[in-house]
Amino acid sequence: MEKLSARQANDLLDVMEERYQNTSTIIASQLPVTEWYKLISNPTVADALLDRLLHNSHRIELAGESMRKLDQSDHLR
């Protein structure tokens, strides 16, 4: 929901570096991967992080209406 600080981005990169090709990692996000570069101000860190996250990844992109919106509409009936 907000940009990562340089420290946060480096910490996340460190975690992903430790886990890369050693163990599984699940990340859930409402933000499309194409928008992640906007959250990481250092393009080198962004490249390294996204390379480790997306290399050999299995991505599931969901489509459709938000369940929150659907739940709210059911309450209005």
Secondary structure, 3 states (H helix, E strand, C coil): CCCECHHHHHHHHHHHHHHCCCCCCCCCCCCCHHHHHHHECCHHHHHHHHHHHHCCCCCCCCCCCCHHHHHHHHHCC
